[in-house]
């Protein structure tokens, strides 16, 4: 943005001034011509190849980053949480106030912990390794994650929004909870997705899947 807003207009203005004063045609262009002619053809070939290769690499990296960002926004990321998180299964009219309450409670505890130098070091360590934030909330739902994210964004601060993680999955599937350490969760809330057919049955299957995962964690 800085390049577009500042640098490019300055370059354009300098070029226009150069043409008006005759500097571009009288001094700059002949000088550039000498520089170009002094560079061997093999070096030009290598330079062009490197530029094309770098352009292709940057295009591939950009494509991969965009794909990962889309997966993140759609809730297709797989989280593997160990402890200090709240698990919320399903999204309905009760979920939003629940999330806000959990965030406010953990924020007050966090303010107390921030007085400790060791806790500050732990926070920096987690940030350095790109680990999920402590006292985070994992929301698992089959609903559209983008819509939910936008709904919550208007009512949460930026810091609070970072502590809400989303997974768009089948609530009743055992594979949904496979990478989670259920016993490490601070609390589990089985809400169910609003407007989904057979909601009560899905919630029951989800509770059974979570219970089986707890048994596996114990073993």
Secondary structure, DSSP 8 states (H G I E B T S, - for coil): -HIIIIIHHHHHHHHHHHHHHTHIIIIIHHHHHHHHHHS-HHHHHHHHHHHHHHHHHHHHHHHHHHHHHHHHHTT-------SSEEEEE--STTHHHHHHHHHHHHHHHHHHHTTSHHHHHHHHHHHHTT---TTEEEEEESS-HHHHHHHHHTTS-HHHHHTEEEEE--TT-GGGGTT--GGGEEEEEE---TT-TTHHHHHHHHHHHHHHHHHHHH-
